[in-house]
Amino acid sequence: MAWYTGNALYDTLLLIGFAYALLVFAASFVGTAAYGGRFGLKGKKQGIKLGSRMGWIIMELPGLMVFPVVYFMGTNAYEAVPLFFLAVWMMHYSNRALITPMLMRVQPGTPASFSFNVIIAGWITLFLHGYFNAAYLTEYGDQYTLDWFSDPRFVLGLIVYATGFGLNIHSDHILRNLRSKTPAPNEPRYKIPFGGVFRWVTCPQYLGEILSFTGFAIMTWNLGAVFVLAMTAGNLIPRALYTHRWFRKNFDEYPPERKAIFPKLL
Ligand SMILES: NC(=O)c1ccc[n+]([C@@H]2O[C@H](COP(=O)([O-])OP(=O)(O)OC[C@H]3O[C@@H](n4cnc5c(N)ncnc54)[C@H](OP(=O)(O)O)[C@@H]3O)[C@@H](O)[C@H]2O)c1
């Protein structure tokens, strides 16, 4: 089925991708993905489990690999606008796949709880995401001439992306610093975060992630980027609601005015 780029494989995979995003969103009402300490797999009988750091690195590595491989197969790979997006992509995924996991502070004795099923789901998303965007940027998209740098969609998208990325990094930084660099075994594992956008919401790191993919979709103006925005929002909005509920249940003194992810709204 060729309805977007004219390439039947691309267009069919894009449809499948959107159906998959819908499925992930529906599934998130039943439970959130089993990674991270609060929501990780517990018990002995539930499949392969990894430590958080290793789980994150293995899951996110295709983000650093698929995109550049497909990118350099494209006709316009050495044009200025696609090269700019390549730089944005590599920065984003270097942070997600390498920097964030390396900086993560794991309490000694924390059992491995990062589900291998989550890694498989992450790989599917990253393969599709990398292929859709790299192929569109260097092969199918015809808007990426030098004029694109002054197009209002590019300028607005870049501002939204930079705001979201900055918010994500800053919020991750606050969360990380709630634990000491080498946490003592008896240190409380979780504390209430304060500062920055935590003043208004429980999960500003997720809000930042959603904003950055919104900005990426606007500045590249392609449906492949909308696919990953749908996946991210479908995963992180419900996860923020679970996290918010978890804080309220576990901390009596949790600030009552805080929302889960969107200030004053949700
Ligand atoms: N694009 C996507 O679809 C997507 C999906 C998921 C995540 N992400 C991004 O990946 C990053 C990490 O996500 P995540 O879900 O693992 O985030 P998270 O729950 O915020 O956890 C991040 C780190 O902070 C620790 N932590 C969290 N809350 C804490 C607290 N109250 N006190 C002390 N330490 C705390 C966690 O420890 P524990 O592991 O021990 O809980 C973990 O090491 C975020 O920037 C997120 O936006 C993106």
The ligand as an SDF file (V2000), in Angstrom:
LIG
                    3D

 48 52  0  0  0  0  0  0  0  0999 V2000
   10.8560    7.8650   24.7170 N   0  0  0  0  0  0  0  0  0  0  0  0
   10.2560    7.0240   25.5240 C   0  0  0  0  0  0  0  0  0  0  0  0
    9.2690    6.3850   25.1500 O   0  0  0  0  0  0  0  0  0  0  0  0
   10.7810    6.8500   26.9210 C   0  0  0  0  0  0  0  0  0  0  0  0
   10.2850    5.7960   27.6810 C   0  0  0  0  0  0  0  0  0  0  0  0
   10.7440    5.6590   28.9820 C   0  0  0  0  0  0  0  0  0  0  0  0
   11.6700    6.5450   29.4900 C   0  0  0  0  0  0  0  0  0  0  0  0
   12.1570    7.5570   28.7360 N   0  0  0  0  0  0  0  0  0  0  0  0
   13.1180    8.5110   29.3240 C   0  0  0  0  0  0  0  0  0  0  0  0
   14.1790    7.8120   29.9580 O   0  0  0  0  0  0  0  0  0  0  0  0
   14.5660    8.4570   31.1740 C   0  0  0  0  0  0  0  0  0  0  0  0
   14.4770    7.4870   32.3780 C   0  0  0  0  0  0  0  0  0  0  0  0
   13.1340    7.0220   32.4700 O   0  0  0  0  0  0  0  0  0  0  0  0
   12.5700    6.1880   33.6970 P   0  0  0  0  0  0  0  0  0  0  0  0
   11.1640    5.8410   33.3970 O   0  0  0  0  0  0  0  0  0  0  0  0
   13.5380    5.1240   34.1080 O   0  0  0  0  0  0  0  0  0  0  0  0
   12.6040    7.3800   34.7560 O   0  0  0  0  0  0  0  0  0  0  0  0
   12.5530    7.5140   36.2920 P   0  0  0  0  0  0  0  0  0  0  0  0
   11.5060    6.6930   36.9340 O   0  0  0  0  0  0  0  0  0  0  0  0
   12.4620    8.9390   36.3620 O   0  0  0  0  0  0  0  0  0  0  0  0
   13.9720    6.9990   36.8850 O   0  0  0  0  0  0  0  0  0  0  0  0
   15.1940    7.5650   36.5380 C   0  0  0  0  0  0  0  0  0  0  0  0
   16.2550    7.2520   37.6030 C   0  0  0  0  0  0  0  0  0  0  0  0
   15.9860    8.0140   38.7840 O   0  0  0  0  0  0  0  0  0  0  0  0
   15.7480    7.1390   39.8970 C   0  0  0  0  0  0  0  0  0  0  0  0
   14.6070    7.7190   40.6240 N   0  0  0  0  0  0  0  0  0  0  0  0
   13.3680    7.9480   40.1190 C   0  0  0  0  0  0  0  0  0  0  0  0
   12.5790    8.5070   41.0610 N   0  0  0  0  0  0  0  0  0  0  0  0
   13.3470    8.6260   42.1800 C   0  0  0  0  0  0  0  0  0  0  0  0
   13.0800    9.1110   43.4990 C   0  0  0  0  0  0  0  0  0  0  0  0
   11.8920    9.6310   43.8130 N   0  0  0  0  0  0  0  0  0  0  0  0
   14.0690    9.0700   44.4180 N   0  0  0  0  0  0  0  0  0  0  0  0
   15.2880    8.5900   44.0760 C   0  0  0  0  0  0  0  0  0  0  0  0
   15.6080    8.1180   42.8490 N   0  0  0  0  0  0  0  0  0  0  0  0
   14.6490    8.1300   41.8990 C   0  0  0  0  0  0  0  0  0  0  0  0
   15.4020    5.7860   39.2900 C   0  0  0  0  0  0  0  0  0  0  0  0
   15.7260    4.7440   40.1900 O   0  0  0  0  0  0  0  0  0  0  0  0
   15.0040    3.2980   40.1500 P   0  0  0  0  0  0  0  0  0  0  0  0
   15.3800    2.6860   38.8060 O   0  0  0  0  0  0  0  0  0  0  0  0
   15.5820    2.5960   41.3160 O   0  0  0  0  0  0  0  0  0  0  0  0
   13.5130    3.5210   40.2480 O   0  0  0  0  0  0  0  0  0  0  0  0
   16.2850    5.7840   38.0430 C   0  0  0  0  0  0  0  0  0  0  0  0
   17.6080    5.4580   38.3760 O   0  0  0  0  0  0  0  0  0  0  0  0
   13.6310    9.6720   31.3280 C   0  0  0  0  0  0  0  0  0  0  0  0
   14.2960   10.8080   30.8490 O   0  0  0  0  0  0  0  0  0  0  0  0
   12.4560    9.3440   30.4160 C   0  0  0  0  0  0  0  0  0  0  0  0
   11.8320   10.4970   29.9030 O   0  0  0  0  0  0  0  0  0  0  0  0
   11.7350    7.7130   27.4600 C   0  0  0  0  0  0  0  0  0  0  0  0
  1  2  1  0
  2  3  2  0
  2  4  1  0
  4  5  1  0
  4 48  2  0
  5  6  2  0
  6  7  1  0
  7  8  2  0
  8  9  1  0
  8 48  1  0
  9 10  1  0
  9 46  1  0
 10 11  1  0
 11 12  1  0
 11 44  1  0
 12 13  1  0
 13 14  1  0
 14 15  2  0
 14 16  1  0
 14 17  1  0
 17 18  1  0
 18 19  2  0
 18 20  1  0
 18 21  1  0
 21 22  1  0
 22 23  1  0
 23 24  1  0
 23 42  1  0
 24 25  1  0
 25 26  1  0
 25 36  1  0
 26 27  1  0
 26 35  1  0
 27 28  2  0
 28 29  1  0
 29 30  1  0
 29 35  2  0
 30 31  1  0
 30 32  2  0
 32 33  1  0
 33 34  2  0
 34 35  1  0
 36 37  1  0
 36 42  1  0
 37 38  1  0
 38 39  2  0
 38 40  1  0
 38 41  1  0
 42 43  1  0
 44 45  1  0
 44 46  1  0
 46 47  1  0
M  CHG  2   8   1  16  -1
M  END
$$$$
